[in-house]
C-alpha cells in the first residue's frame, strides 16, 4: 500500500497499544505524529524505533483533555505537514475507584481524557481531512467496561461508553466528507496501564482462564483490528465498535 506523504496521528502513541498501532502504520508508509503527555523518554525511544524502520516521526506533547492544547496540536500538524489522513484516538487515563469513592475531580479528569478528547480531536482532525478533499479515517480505542461492569471501573467505563456513542455521531456527520469513523474495544490486555488496576492479578487470571480463544488479548491483536478499520476494506463499516476479546464478553 502506497501511503507515502500521508500523515497519521496516534494519541498516546508512545507506549502499549498506541505504540503497536504506530509501528504498523509506519510499516505501511505513513508519516507518524506521536502525541504524548508526560514520559518524554518513552516518546523519544519510540520515535527512534520508528525512524530506524525508515519512518518520518514528529513528536507533540499535549494533554488531549485540554481543548486549548488540542487546537495547538492540530495547528502544529497543519503547519508542519499541511494535512492529516488518519487519527487514532488512543490516549486514555482514568481514576480506578469504587463508585462511592469517586470525587468530582476524578470524574472530570477521566471524562476529559477518554471522551471529550474524541469530540474535539475529531473536530480538528476532520478540518484537516476536509482540507485535502480526500477525507480520512478516525479510529478510537475503547474497552469492554463500556458495556460490562468491572470492579473499580465506573468512571472509565462510562467515559468509554460516551466515546462509543460519539463514534456513532461522528460517523454519521462526517460521512459526507469521506471520513470513516469507528472504534475498537479490547478485552483485558496486559499493558503497562493495567498495572494501575487494584485487581490486576484477578483480571489476568480470570481473563486467561475464561477466554474461549485460549489466551489473553495482546497489543498486536488490538493493532491488527485498528489497521483493518483504517484500511479501504472497511470502507462500508461506519460508527461501529469492533470487540476484540477472544470471545470473553460472550460469557460474562
FIKOLZA-1660 file (N, C-alpha, C; in steps of 0.1 Angstrom, whole numbers, plus 5000, padded with zeros to 4 digits):
% residues 252
   i   px   py   pz ch aa at
   1 5009 4988 5000  A  X  N
   1 5000 5000 5000  A  X CA
   1 5009 5012 5000  A  X  C
   2 5006 5021 4991  A  X  N
   2 5015 5033 4990  A  X CA
   2 5008 5045 4997  A  X  C
   3 5014 5047 5009  A  X  N
   3 5009 5058 5018  A  X CA
   3 5019 5069 5020  A  X  C
   4 5029 5070 5011  A  X  N
   4 5039 5080 5012  A  X CA
   4 5033 5094 5011  A  X  C
   5 5037 5102 5020  A  X  N
   5 5031 5116 5020  A  X CA
   5 5019 5117 5029  A  X  C
   6 5013 5106 5033  A  X  N
   6 5001 5106 5041  A  X CA
   6 5005 5107 5056  A  X  C
   7 4997 5113 5064  A  X  N
   7 5001 5116 5078  A  X CA
   7 4991 5110 5088  A  X  C
   8 4996 5103 5098  A  X  N
   8 4987 5096 5108  A  X CA
   8 4991 5101 5122  A  X  C
   9 4981 5105 5129  A  X  N
   9 4983 5109 5143  A  X CA
   9 4978 5098 5152  A  X  C
  10 4987 5094 5162  A  X  N
  10 4983 5084 5172  A  X CA
  10 4984 5091 5186  A  X  C
  11 4973 5094 5192  A  X  N
  11 4974 5100 5206  A  X CA
  11 4978 5089 5216  A  X  C
  12 4986 5093 5225  A  X  N
  12 4991 5083 5234  A  X CA
  12 4998 5072 5227  A  X  C
  13 5006 5076 5217  A  X  N
  13 5012 5066 5208  A  X CA
  13 5026 5061 5211  A  X  C
  14 5031 5064 5223  A  X  N
  14 5045 5061 5225  A  X CA
  14 5047 5048 5234  A  X  C
  15 5035 5042 5238  A  X  N
  15 5036 5030 5246  A  X CA
  15 5024 5021 5244  A  X  C
  16 5025 5009 5247  A  X  N
  16 5014 5000 5247  A  X CA
  16 5007 4998 5234  A  X  C
  17 4994 4998 5234  A  X  N
  17 4986 4996 5222  A  X CA
  17 4989 5007 5212  A  X  C
  18 4990 5019 5216  A  X  N
  18 4993 5030 5207  A  X CA
  18 5006 5029 5200  A  X  C
  19 5016 5024 5207  A  X  N
  19 5029 5021 5200  A  X CA
  19 5028 5010 5190  A  X  C
  20 5021 5000 5193  A  X  N
  20 5019 4988 5184  A  X CA
  20 5012 4993 5171  A  X  C
  21 5002 5002 5173  A  X  N
  21 4995 5008 5161  A  X CA
  21 5004 5017 5153  A  X  C
  22 5012 5025 5160  A  X  N
  22 5021 5034 5153  A  X CA
  22 5032 5026 5145  A  X  C
  23 5036 5015 5150  A  X  N
  23 5046 5006 5143  A  X CA
  23 5040 5001 5130  A  X  C
  24 5027 4996 5131  A  X  N
  24 5021 4991 5119  A  X CA
  24 5018 5002 5108  A  X  C
  25 5014 5014 5113  A  X  N
  25 5012 5025 5104  A  X CA
  25 5025 5029 5097  A  X  C
  26 5036 5028 5104  A  X  N
  26 5049 5031 5099  A  X CA
  26 5053 5021 5088  A  X  C
  27 5050 5008 5090  A  X  N
  27 5053 4998 5081  A  X CA
  27 5045 5000 5068  A  X  C
  28 5034 5007 5069  A  X  N
  28 5026 5009 5057  A  X CA
  28 5029 5023 5050  A  X  C
  29 5040 5029 5055  A  X  N
  29 5045 5041 5048  A  X CA
  29 5040 5054 5053  A  X  C
  30 5032 5055 5063  A  X  N
  30 5027 5067 5068  A  X CA
  30 5037 5075 5076  A  X  C
  31 5037 5088 5075  A  X  N
  31 5044 5097 5084  A  X CA
  31 5036 5097 5097  A  X  C
  32 5044 5095 5108  A  X  N
  32 5037 5093 5121  A  X CA
  32 5039 5105 5130  A  X  C
  33 5028 5110 5135  A  X  N
  33 5028 5120 5145  A  X CA
  33 5024 5113 5158  A  X  C
  34 5033 5114 5168  A  X  N
  34 5031 5107 5181  A  X CA
  34 5028 5118 5191  A  X  C
  35 5016 5116 5198  A  X  N
  35 5012 5125 5209  A  X CA
  35 5015 5118 5222  A  X  C
  36 5021 5125 5231  A  X  N
  36 5023 5120 5245  A  X CA
  36 5020 5131 5255  A  X  C
  37 5020 5127 5268  A  X  N
  37 5017 5137 5278  A  X CA
  37 5028 5139 5288  A  X  C
  38 5034 5129 5293  A  X  N
  38 5044 5130 5304  A  X CA
  38 5057 5124 5301  A  X  C
  39 5058 5112 5296  A  X  N
  39 5070 5104 5295  A  X CA
  39 5078 5108 5282  A  X  C
  40 5086 5118 5283  A  X  N
  40 5094 5122 5271  A  X CA
  40 5104 5111 5267  A  X  C
  41 5110 5105 5277  A  X  N
  41 5120 5094 5274  A  X CA
  41 5113 5083 5266  A  X  C
  42 5102 5078 5270  A  X  N
  42 5095 5068 5262  A  X CA
  42 5091 5073 5248  A  X  C
  43 5087 5086 5247  A  X  N
  43 5084 5092 5234  A  X CA
  43 5096 5092 5225  A  X  C
  44 5107 5096 5230  A  X  N
  44 5120 5096 5222  A  X CA
  44 5124 5082 5218  A  X  C
  45 5123 5073 5227  A  X  N
  45 5127 5059 5224  A  X CA
  45 5118 5053 5213  A  X  C
  46 5105 5056 5213  A  X  N
  46 5096 5051 5203  A  X CA
  46 5098 5057 5190  A  X  C
  47 5101 5071 5190  A  X  N
  47 5104 5078 5178  A  X CA
  47 5116 5072 5171  A  X  C
  48 5126 5069 5180  A  X  N
  48 5139 5064 5174  A  X CA
  48 5136 5050 5168  A  X  C
  49 5128 5042 5174  A  X  N
  49 5125 5028 5169  A  X CA
  49 5118 5030 5155  A  X  C
  50 5109 5039 5154  A  X  N
  50 5101 5041 5142  A  X CA
  50 5111 5047 5131  A  X  C
  51 5119 5056 5134  A  X  N
  51 5129 5062 5125  A  X CA
  51 5139 5051 5120  A  X  C
  52 5142 5042 5129  A  X  N
  52 5151 5031 5125  A  X CA
  52 5145 5022 5114  A  X  C
  53 5132 5022 5114  A  X  N
  53 5125 5014 5103  A  X CA
  53 5122 5023 5091  A  X  C
  54 5127 5035 5091  A  X  N
  54 5126 5043 5079  A  X CA
  54 5114 5053 5079  A  X  C
  55 5107 5054 5091  A  X  N
  55 5095 5063 5091  A  X CA
  55 5099 5077 5095  A  X  C
  56 5092 5087 5090  A  X  N
  56 5093 5101 5094  A  X CA
  56 5084 5102 5107  A  X  C
  57 5090 5108 5117  A  X  N
  57 5082 5109 5130  A  X CA
  57 5083 5123 5135  A  X  C
  58 5071 5127 5141  A  X  N
  58 5070 5140 5147  A  X CA
  58 5064 5139 5161  A  X  C
  59 5070 5143 5171  A  X  N
  59 5065 5142 5185  A  X CA
  59 5058 5155 5189  A  X  C
  60 5047 5154 5195  A  X  N
  60 5039 5165 5201  A  X CA
  60 5035 5162 5215  A  X  C
  61 5039 5170 5225  A  X  N
  61 5035 5168 5238  A  X CA
  61 5022 5177 5240  A  X  C
  62 5011 5170 5244  A  X  N
  62 4999 5177 5246  A  X CA
  62 4989 5169 5255  A  X  C
  63 4982 5176 5263  A  X  N
  63 4971 5170 5271  A  X CA
  63 4958 5170 5263  A  X  C
  64 4954 5158 5258  A  X  N
  64 4942 5158 5250  A  X CA
  64 4929 5160 5257  A  X  C
  65 4930 5162 5270  A  X  N
  65 4918 5165 5278  A  X CA
  65 4916 5180 5279  A  X  C
  66 4925 5188 5273  A  X  N
  66 4925 5203 5273  A  X CA
  66 4923 5207 5259  A  X  C
  67 4911 5214 5256  A  X  N
  67 4908 5218 5243  A  X CA
  67 4918 5228 5237  A  X  C
  68 4923 5237 5245  A  X  N
  68 4934 5246 5240  A  X CA
  68 4946 5239 5235  A  X  C
  69 4950 5228 5243  A  X  N
  69 4962 5220 5238  A  X CA
  69 4959 5212 5226  A  X  C
  70 4946 5207 5225  A  X  N
  70 4942 5200 5213  A  X CA
  70 4943 5209 5201  A  X  C
  71 4938 5221 5201  A  X  N
  71 4938 5230 5190  A  X CA
  71 4953 5234 5186  A  X  C
  72 4961 5235 5196  A  X  N
  72 4975 5239 5193  A  X CA
  72 4982 5227 5187  A  X  C
  73 4979 5215 5191  A  X  N
  73 4985 5203 5185  A  X CA
  73 4981 5202 5170  A  X  C
  74 4968 5204 5167  A  X  N
  74 4964 5202 5153  A  X CA
  74 4969 5214 5144  A  X  C
  75 4971 5226 5150  A  X  N
  75 4977 5237 5143  A  X CA
  75 4991 5234 5139  A  X  C
  76 4998 5227 5149  A  X  N
  76 5012 5223 5146  A  X CA
  76 5013 5213 5135  A  X  C
  77 5004 5204 5135  A  X  N
  77 5003 5194 5124  A  X CA
  77 5000 5201 5111  A  X  C
  78 4991 5210 5111  A  X  N
  78 4988 5217 5098  A  X CA
  78 5000 5225 5093  A  X  C
  79 5007 5232 5103  A  X  N
  79 5019 5240 5099  A  X CA
  79 5030 5231 5094  A  X  C
  80 5032 5220 5100  A  X  N
  80 5044 5211 5096  A  X CA
  80 5041 5203 5083  A  X  C
  81 5028 5197 5083  A  X  N
  81 5025 5188 5072  A  X CA
  81 5014 5193 5062  A  X  C
  82 5006 5202 5067  A  X  N
  82 4995 5207 5058  A  X CA
  82 4984 5197 5056  A  X  C
  83 4983 5186 5063  A  X  N
  83 4973 5176 5061  A  X CA
  83 4973 5166 5072  A  X  C
  84 4962 5158 5073  A  X  N
  84 4961 5147 5082  A  X CA
  84 4952 5137 5076  A  X  C
  85 4956 5125 5075  A  X  N
  85 4948 5114 5069  A  X CA
  85 4942 5104 5078  A  X  C
  86 4948 5103 5090  A  X  N
  86 4944 5093 5100  A  X CA
  86 4945 5098 5114  A  X  C
  87 4935 5097 5122  A  X  N
  87 4935 5099 5136  A  X CA
  87 4932 5086 5144  A  X  C
  88 4942 5082 5152  A  X  N
  88 4939 5071 5161  A  X CA
  88 4938 5077 5175  A  X  C
  89 4926 5077 5180  A  X  N
  89 4923 5083 5193  A  X CA
  89 4925 5072 5203  A  X  C
  90 4938 5071 5208  A  X  N
  90 4941 5060 5217  A  X CA
  90 4944 5065 5231  A  X  C
  91 4948 5077 5233  A  X  N
  91 4952 5082 5247  A  X CA
  91 4941 5079 5257  A  X  C
  92 4944 5074 5268  A  X  N
  92 4934 5071 5278  A  X CA
  92 4940 5073 5292  A  X  C
  93 4931 5076 5302  A  X  N
  93 4935 5077 5316  A  X CA
  93 4922 5075 5324  A  X  C
  94 4923 5076 5337  A  X  N
  94 4911 5074 5345  A  X CA
  94 4914 5070 5359  A  X  C
  95 4905 5074 5368  A  X  N
  95 4906 5071 5382  A  X CA
  95 4899 5057 5384  A  X  C
  96 4906 5048 5390  A  X  N
  96 4901 5035 5393  A  X CA
  96 4897 5033 5408  A  X  C
  97 4885 5036 5411  A  X  N
  97 4880 5035 5424  A  X CA
  97 4865 5030 5424  A  X  C
  98 4861 5025 5436  A  X  N
  98 4847 5021 5437  A  X CA
  98 4838 5034 5435  A  X  C
  99 4826 5031 5429  A  X  N
  99 4817 5042 5426  A  X CA
  99 4815 5052 5438  A  X  C
 100 4813 5047 5450  A  X  N
 100 4810 5055 5462  A  X CA
 100 4822 5063 5466  A  X  C
 101 4834 5061 5461  A  X  N
 101 4846 5068 5464  A  X CA
 101 4850 5078 5454  A  X  C
 102 4843 5079 5443  A  X  N
 102 4846 5089 5432  A  X CA
 102 4843 5103 5436  A  X  C
 103 4852 5112 5433  A  X  N
 103 4850 5126 5435  A  X CA
 103 4849 5133 5422  A  X  C
 104 4844 5146 5423  A  X  N
 104 4842 5153 5410  A  X CA
 104 4854 5154 5402  A  X  C
 105 4866 5156 5408  A  X  N
 105 4878 5158 5401  A  X CA
 105 4882 5145 5394  A  X  C
 106 4879 5133 5400  A  X  N
 106 4881 5120 5393  A  X CA
 106 4873 5119 5381  A  X  C
 107 4860 5122 5382  A  X  N
 107 4851 5121 5371  A  X CA
 107 4855 5130 5359  A  X  C
 108 4858 5143 5363  A  X  N
 108 4862 5153 5353  A  X CA
 108 4874 5148 5345  A  X  C
 109 4885 5144 5352  A  X  N
 109 4897 5140 5346  A  X CA
 109 4895 5129 5336  A  X  C
 110 4888 5119 5341  A  X  N
 110 4885 5107 5333  A  X CA
 110 4877 5110 5320  A  X  C
 111 4866 5118 5322  A  X  N
 111 4858 5121 5311  A  X CA
 111 4865 5130 5300  A  X  C
 112 4874 5139 5305  A  X  N
 112 4881 5148 5296  A  X CA
 112 4891 5140 5287  A  X  C
 113 4898 5131 5293  A  X  N
 113 4909 5124 5286  A  X CA
 113 4902 5113 5276  A  X  C
 114 4892 5106 5281  A  X  N
 114 4887 5095 5274  A  X CA
 114 4875 5098 5265  A  X  C
 115 4868 5109 5268  A  X  N
 115 4856 5111 5260  A  X CA
 115 4856 5125 5253  A  X  C
 116 4859 5135 5261  A  X  N
 116 4859 5149 5255  A  X CA
 116 4870 5150 5244  A  X  C
 117 4881 5143 5246  A  X  N
 117 4892 5143 5236  A  X CA
 117 4888 5139 5223  A  X  C
 118 4879 5128 5222  A  X  N
 118 4875 5124 5209  A  X CA
 118 4866 5134 5201  A  X  C
 119 4858 5141 5209  A  X  N
 119 4849 5152 5202  A  X CA
 119 4858 5162 5196  A  X  C
 120 4867 5168 5204  A  X  N
 120 4875 5179 5199  A  X CA
 120 4887 5175 5190  A  X  C
 121 4893 5164 5193  A  X  N
 121 4903 5159 5184  A  X CA
 121 4896 5155 5170  A  X  C
 122 4884 5150 5171  A  X  N
 122 4877 5146 5159  A  X CA
 122 4873 5158 5151  A  X  C
 123 4869 5169 5157  A  X  N
 123 4866 5181 5150  A  X CA
 123 4878 5187 5143  A  X  C
 124 4889 5188 5150  A  X  N
 124 4901 5193 5144  A  X CA
 124 4907 5184 5133  A  X  C
 125 4907 5171 5136  A  X  N
 125 4911 5162 5125  A  X CA
 125 4903 5163 5113  A  X  C
 126 4890 5164 5115  A  X  N
 126 4881 5165 5103  A  X CA
 126 4884 5177 5095  A  X  C
 127 4887 5188 5101  A  X  N
 127 4890 5200 5094  A  X CA
 127 4902 5198 5084  A  X  C
 128 4913 5191 5090  A  X  N
 128 4924 5189 5081  A  X CA
 128 4922 5178 5071  A  X  C
 129 4913 5169 5074  A  X  N
 129 4910 5158 5064  A  X CA
 129 4901 5165 5052  A  X  C
 130 4893 5174 5056  A  X  N
 130 4884 5181 5046  A  X CA
 130 4893 5190 5037  A  X  C
 131 4904 5195 5043  A  X  N
 131 4912 5205 5036  A  X CA
 131 4918 5199 5023  A  X  C
 132 4921 5186 5023  A  X  N
 132 4927 5180 5012  A  X CA
 132 4916 5175 5002  A  X  C
 133 4904 5174 5007  A  X  N
 133 4893 5168 4998  A  X CA
 133 4894 5153 4997  A  X  C
 134 4903 5147 5003  A  X  N
 134 4905 5132 5002  A  X CA
 134 4898 5125 5013  A  X  C
 135 4894 5132 5024  A  X  N
 135 4887 5125 5035  A  X CA
 135 4898 5119 5044  A  X  C
 136 4894 5109 5052  A  X  N
 136 4903 5103 5061  A  X CA
 136 4896 5093 5070  A  X  C
 137 4903 5088 5080  A  X  N
 137 4897 5078 5089  A  X CA
 137 4901 5081 5103  A  X  C
 138 4891 5078 5112  A  X  N
 138 4893 5080 5126  A  X CA
 138 4889 5067 5133  A  X  C
 139 4898 5062 5141  A  X  N
 139 4895 5050 5149  A  X CA
 139 4899 5053 5164  A  X  C
 140 4890 5050 5173  A  X  N
 140 4893 5052 5187  A  X CA
 140 4894 5038 5194  A  X  C
 141 4901 5038 5205  A  X  N
 141 4903 5026 5213  A  X CA
 141 4895 5027 5225  A  X  C
 142 4886 5017 5227  A  X  N
 142 4876 5016 5238  A  X CA
 142 4879 5004 5246  A  X  C
 143 4870 5000 5255  A  X  N
 143 4872 4988 5263  A  X CA
 143 4859 4982 5267  A  X  C
 144 4859 4970 5272  A  X  N
 144 4847 4963 5275  A  X CA
 144 4839 4969 5286  A  X  C
 145 4846 4977 5294  A  X  N
 145 4839 4984 5305  A  X CA
 145 4828 4993 5300  A  X  C
 146 4827 4996 5288  A  X  N
 146 4817 5005 5282  A  X CA
 146 4803 4997 5282  A  X  C
 147 4804 4984 5282  A  X  N
 147 4791 4976 5281  A  X CA
 147 4790 4966 5292  A  X  C
 148 4801 4964 5300  A  X  N
 148 4801 4954 5311  A  X CA
 148 4805 4962 5323  A  X  C
 149 4802 4956 5335  A  X  N
 149 4806 4962 5348  A  X CA
 149 4818 4955 5354  A  X  C
 150 4828 4962 5357  A  X  N
 150 4840 4957 5363  A  X CA
 150 4843 4965 5376  A  X  C
 151 4849 4958 5386  A  X  N
 151 4852 4965 5398  A  X CA
 151 4861 4977 5396  A  X  C
 152 4858 4988 5403  A  X  N
 152 4866 5000 5403  A  X CA
 152 4867 5007 5389  A  X  C
 153 4858 5004 5380  A  X  N
 153 4859 5009 5366  A  X CA
 153 4848 5018 5363  A  X  C
 154 4840 5023 5372  A  X  N
 154 4828 5032 5369  A  X CA
 154 4832 5043 5360  A  X  C
 155 4841 5052 5365  A  X  N
 155 4844 5064 5357  A  X CA
 155 4849 5061 5343  A  X  C
 156 4859 5051 5342  A  X  N
 156 4864 5048 5329  A  X CA
 156 4854 5041 5320  A  X  C
 157 4846 5032 5326  A  X  N
 157 4836 5025 5318  A  X CA
 157 4826 5035 5312  A  X  C
 158 4821 5045 5320  A  X  N
 158 4812 5054 5315  A  X CA
 158 4818 5063 5304  A  X  C
 159 4831 5067 5307  A  X  N
 159 4838 5075 5297  A  X CA
 159 4839 5068 5283  A  X  C
 160 4842 5055 5284  A  X  N
 160 4843 5047 5272  A  X CA
 160 4830 5045 5265  A  X  C
 161 4819 5044 5273  A  X  N
 161 4805 5044 5267  A  X CA
 161 4803 5057 5259  A  X  C
 162 4807 5068 5265  A  X  N
 162 4805 5081 5258  A  X CA
 162 4813 5081 5245  A  X  C
 163 4825 5076 5246  A  X  N
 163 4834 5075 5234  A  X CA
 163 4827 5067 5223  A  X  C
 164 4821 5056 5226  A  X  N
 164 4815 5048 5216  A  X CA
 164 4802 5055 5210  A  X  C
 165 4795 5062 5219  A  X  N
 165 4783 5070 5214  A  X CA
 165 4788 5081 5204  A  X  C
 166 4799 5088 5208  A  X  N
 166 4805 5098 5200  A  X CA
 166 4809 5093 5186  A  X  C
 167 4814 5081 5187  A  X  N
 167 4819 5074 5174  A  X CA
 167 4807 5073 5164  A  X  C
 168 4795 5070 5169  A  X  N
 168 4784 5069 5160  A  X CA
 168 4780 5082 5155  A  X  C
 169 4779 5092 5163  A  X  N
 169 4776 5106 5159  A  X CA
 169 4786 5111 5149  A  X  C
 170 4798 5110 5152  A  X  N
 170 4809 5115 5142  A  X CA
 170 4808 5107 5129  A  X  C
 171 4805 5094 5130  A  X  N
 171 4805 5086 5117  A  X CA
 171 4794 5091 5108  A  X  C
 172 4783 5095 5113  A  X  N
 172 4772 5100 5105  A  X CA
 172 4774 5114 5100  A  X  C
 173 4778 5123 5109  A  X  N
 173 4780 5137 5104  A  X CA
 173 4792 5139 5095  A  X  C
 174 4802 5130 5096  A  X  N
 174 4814 5132 5088  A  X CA
 174 4814 5124 5076  A  X  C
 175 4805 5115 5074  A  X  N
 175 4804 5106 5062  A  X CA
 175 4804 5114 5049  A  X  C
 176 4797 5125 5049  A  X  N
 176 4796 5133 5037  A  X CA
 176 4809 5139 5033  A  X  C
 177 4819 5139 5042  A  X  N
 177 4832 5145 5039  A  X CA
 177 4842 5134 5036  A  X  C
 178 4837 5121 5034  A  X  N
 178 4846 5110 5031  A  X CA
 178 4854 5106 5043  A  X  C
 179 4849 5108 5055  A  X  N
 179 4856 5105 5067  A  X CA
 179 4849 5093 5074  A  X  C
 180 4857 5082 5076  A  X  N
 180 4852 5070 5082  A  X CA
 180 4855 5070 5096  A  X  C
 181 4846 5067 5105  A  X  N
 181 4848 5067 5119  A  X CA
 181 4843 5054 5126  A  X  C
 182 4852 5048 5134  A  X  N
 182 4849 5036 5141  A  X CA
 182 4857 5035 5154  A  X  C
 183 4855 5024 5161  A  X  N
 183 4862 5021 5173  A  X CA
 183 4865 5007 5175  A  X  C
 184 4875 5004 5183  A  X  N
 184 4879 4990 5186  A  X CA
 184 4879 4989 5201  A  X  C
 185 4871 4979 5206  A  X  N
 185 4870 4977 5221  A  X CA
 185 4878 4964 5224  A  X  C
 186 4887 4966 5234  A  X  N
 186 4896 4954 5238  A  X CA
 186 4891 4948 5250  A  X  C
 187 4894 4935 5251  A  X  N
 187 4893 4928 5264  A  X CA
 187 4904 4931 5273  A  X  C
 188 4907 4923 5283  A  X  N
 188 4918 4926 5292  A  X CA
 188 4931 4924 5284  A  X  C
 189 4939 4935 5284  A  X  N
 189 4952 4934 5277  A  X CA
 189 4963 4938 5288  A  X  C
 190 4973 4930 5289  A  X  N
 190 4983 4932 5299  A  X CA
 190 4993 4942 5295  A  X  C
 191 4988 4955 5295  A  X  N
 191 4997 4966 5292  A  X CA
 191 5002 4973 5305  A  X  C
 192 5011 4983 5303  A  X  N
 192 5016 4990 5315  A  X CA
 192 5004 4996 5322  A  X  C
 193 4994 5001 5315  A  X  N
 193 4983 5007 5322  A  X CA
 193 4976 4998 5332  A  X  C
 194 4976 4985 5329  A  X  N
 194 4969 4975 5337  A  X CA
 194 4975 4974 5351  A  X  C
 195 4988 4978 5352  A  X  N
 195 4995 4978 5365  A  X CA
 195 4988 4987 5375  A  X  C
 196 4980 4996 5371  A  X  N
 196 4974 5006 5380  A  X CA
 196 4961 5000 5385  A  X  C
 197 4956 4989 5380  A  X  N
 197 4944 4984 5385  A  X CA
 197 4945 4977 5398  A  X  C
 198 4937 4980 5408  A  X  N
 198 4939 4974 5421  A  X CA
 198 4937 4958 5420  A  X  C
 199 4928 4954 5411  A  X  N
 199 4925 4940 5409  A  X CA
 199 4932 4934 5397  A  X  C
 200 4944 4938 5394  A  X  N
 200 4951 4934 5382  A  X CA
 200 4953 4919 5381  A  X  C
 201 4958 4913 5392  A  X  N
 201 4960 4898 5392  A  X CA
 201 4948 4891 5389  A  X  C
 202 4937 4895 5396  A  X  N
 202 4924 4888 5394  A  X CA
 202 4919 4889 5379  A  X  C
 203 4921 4901 5373  A  X  N
 203 4917 4903 5360  A  X CA
 203 4925 4894 5350  A  X  C
 204 4938 4893 5352  A  X  N
 204 4946 4885 5344  A  X CA
 204 4943 4870 5345  A  X  C
 205 4941 4866 5358  A  X  N
 205 4938 4852 5360  A  X CA
 205 4924 4848 5353  A  X  C
 206 4914 4856 5356  A  X  N
 206 4901 4854 5350  A  X CA
 206 4901 4855 5335  A  X  C
 207 4908 4865 5330  A  X  N
 207 4909 4867 5316  A  X CA
 207 4915 4855 5309  A  X  C
 208 4926 4850 5314  A  X  N
 208 4933 4839 5308  A  X CA
 208 4925 4826 5308  A  X  C
 209 4917 4824 5319  A  X  N
 209 4910 4811 5321  A  X CA
 209 4897 4811 5314  A  X  C
 210 4891 4823 5312  A  X  N
 210 4877 4823 5307  A  X CA
 210 4876 4827 5292  A  X  C
 211 4887 4831 5286  A  X  N
 211 4887 4835 5272  A  X CA
 211 4886 4823 5263  A  X  C
 212 4875 4821 5255  A  X  N
 212 4874 4810 5246  A  X CA
 212 4885 4808 5236  A  X  C
 213 4892 4819 5232  A  X  N
 213 4903 4818 5223  A  X CA
 213 4915 4811 5229  A  X  C
 214 4915 4810 5242  A  X  N
 214 4926 4802 5248  A  X CA
 214 4938 4811 5253  A  X  C
 215 4937 4824 5251  A  X  N
 215 4948 4832 5256  A  X CA
 215 4943 4846 5257  A  X  C
 216 4951 4855 5264  A  X  N
 216 4947 4869 5266  A  X CA
 216 4949 4876 5253  A  X  C
 217 4941 4887 5252  A  X  N
 217 4943 4897 5241  A  X CA
 217 4957 4903 5242  A  X  C
 218 4964 4905 5231  A  X  N
 218 4977 4911 5231  A  X CA
 218 4976 4924 5224  A  X  C
 219 4986 4933 5226  A  X  N
 219 4986 4946 5219  A  X CA
 219 4985 4945 5204  A  X  C
 220 4992 4935 5199  A  X  N
 220 4992 4933 5184  A  X CA
 220 4978 4929 5179  A  X  C
 221 4970 4922 5187  A  X  N
 221 4956 4919 5183  A  X CA
 221 4948 4932 5182  A  X  C
 222 4950 4941 5191  A  X  N
 222 4943 4954 5190  A  X CA
 222 4948 4962 5178  A  X  C
 223 4961 4962 5176  A  X  N
 223 4966 4970 5165  A  X CA
 223 4961 4964 5152  A  X  C
 224 4961 4951 5151  A  X  N
 224 4956 4945 5138  A  X CA
 224 4941 4949 5135  A  X  C
 225 4933 4949 5145  A  X  N
 225 4919 4953 5143  A  X CA
 225 4918 4968 5139  A  X  C
 226 4926 4976 5146  A  X  N
 226 4926 4991 5142  A  X CA
 226 4931 4992 5128  A  X  C
 227 4941 4985 5124  A  X  N
 227 4946 4986 5110  A  X CA
 227 4936 4982 5100  A  X  C
 228 4928 4972 5103  A  X  N
 228 4917 4967 5094  A  X CA
 228 4907 4979 5092  A  X  C
 229 4903 4985 5103  A  X  N
 229 4893 4996 5102  A  X CA
 229 4899 5008 5095  A  X  C
 230 4912 5009 5095  A  X  N
 230 4918 5021 5088  A  X CA
 230 4920 5018 5073  A  X  C
 231 4918 5005 5069  A  X  N
 231 4920 5001 5055  A  X CA
 231 4908 5004 5047  A  X  C
 232 4910 5004 5034  A  X  N
 232 4899 5006 5025  A  X CA
 232 4889 4994 5025  A  X  C
 233 4894 4983 5030  A  X  N
 233 4885 4971 5031  A  X CA
 233 4873 4973 5040  A  X  C
 234 4875 4983 5049  A  X  N
 234 4865 4986 5059  A  X CA
 234 4857 4998 5056  A  X  C
 235 4857 5002 5043  A  X  N
 235 4850 5015 5039  A  X CA
 235 4836 5015 5043  A  X  C
 236 4829 5004 5042  A  X  N
 236 4814 5004 5045  A  X CA
 236 4811 5001 5059  A  X  C
 237 4821 5001 5068  A  X  N
 237 4819 4999 5082  A  X CA
 237 4819 5013 5088  A  X  C
 238 4808 5018 5094  A  X  N
 238 4807 5031 5099  A  X CA
 238 4801 5031 5113  A  X  C
 239 4807 5039 5122  A  X  N
 239 4801 5041 5135  A  X CA
 239 4801 5028 5144  A  X  C
 240 4809 5018 5141  A  X  N
 240 4808 5006 5148  A  X CA
 240 4819 5004 5158  A  X  C
 241 4817 4996 5168  A  X  N
 241 4827 4993 5178  A  X CA
 241 4830 4978 5177  A  X  C
 242 4842 4975 5172  A  X  N
 242 4846 4961 5170  A  X CA
 242 4852 4956 5182  A  X  C
 243 4846 4945 5188  A  X  N
 243 4851 4940 5200  A  X CA
 243 4862 4929 5198  A  X  C
 244 4873 4931 5204  A  X  N
 244 4885 4922 5202  A  X CA
 244 4888 4916 5216  A  X  C
 245 4882 4905 5220  A  X  N
 245 4884 4899 5233  A  X CA
 245 4885 4884 5233  A  X  C
 246 4886 4878 5222  A  X  N
 246 4888 4864 5221  A  X CA
 246 4875 4856 5226  A  X  C
 247 4864 4864 5226  A  X  N
 247 4851 4858 5230  A  X CA
 247 4848 4859 5245  A  X  C
 248 4856 4866 5252  A  X  N
 248 4854 4867 5267  A  X CA
 248 4841 4873 5270  A  X  C
 249 4837 4884 5263  A  X  N
 249 4824 4890 5267  A  X CA
 249 4812 4882 5264  A  X  C
 250 4813 4872 5256  A  X  N
 250 4802 4863 5253  A  X CA
 250 4798 4855 5265  A  X  C
 251 4807 4853 5275  A  X  N
 251 4805 4845 5287  A  X CA
 251 4802 4853 5299  A  X  C
 252 4803 4866 5299  A  X  N
 252 4801 4875 5310  A  X CA
 252 4786 4877 5313  A  X  C
% end
